[in-house]
C-alpha cells in the first residue's frame, strides 16, 4: 500500500485489537504494504505472536476497558518516539442475550471499549494529524449500526455511535488532509462472534446471510482508506442489507433482527 490516501504516504499505523480476527488481518496487510506497526491486544501470548509475525515496531498489551487504558497506550507510543499516521480502531467487545439477563459489567465494558476507548484514542491522535495535515482513521463499525439489535442491544447501539461519530468527523475534517472511514461489515467469521456466544444463531447459520472472511473485510476497509471513503460496506450482501434498513419501519427491523439472533 503505497499510500493510505492520496494526501499522505505510508508511515506508522496503530491497530487496536490486533492479536486475532480482523485486527490480525489489518496488521498483516499493512505490514505487507510497508507500514510500520504498533499492535495492541489483551492476551500477552497472542500480542507477542502477532508482533513477531508482522515485525511490529511496538507491541502493547492493554485492556481498553480499564480506566486509563487508552492513555497508557498513548504514553507508551510517545515514549517510543512514534507518530501515528493511521489509526485503526478495531478493538471491540460483544455479548449475546437479553439485556436484563446479562451481566451489567460486561455491557458497560462493551461501551468502554467500543465507544469510550475509540473516542479517546481518536481525540488523542487527531490533533497531531491535523497539525501535520496528514493522517487517516479507520473505525470498525458494523452493519448493525443501521438497525436496532434485540439480544445485542448494547452492541448495536455502540456501533450506531461509531458510524455517526465517524461520519460527523469526516465532514469536520474536509480540507485538512485527514480522512475518517467507517467500516460496516455484516457477520464475520472470527473469535469475536465465538466469544459473544453467537455462532449458533440464525445470523451465522442462515443461507440468506453471508458470513464474510476477515481477510476480505480488512482488505475492503484499507482500500476504502486509500480512496478516502467515508463508509465502506465490504460486499454486495452487506450493501443490500443496509439499503433495506432505509425502507423498513424500525419496529419491523427490530423483529427481523430479533428473529435472526434467535437460536
Order of alpha helices (4+ residues) and beta strands (2+ residues): beta-beta-beta-alpha-beta-alpha-beta-alpha-beta-alpha-alpha-beta-alpha-beta-alpha-alpha-beta-alpha-alpha
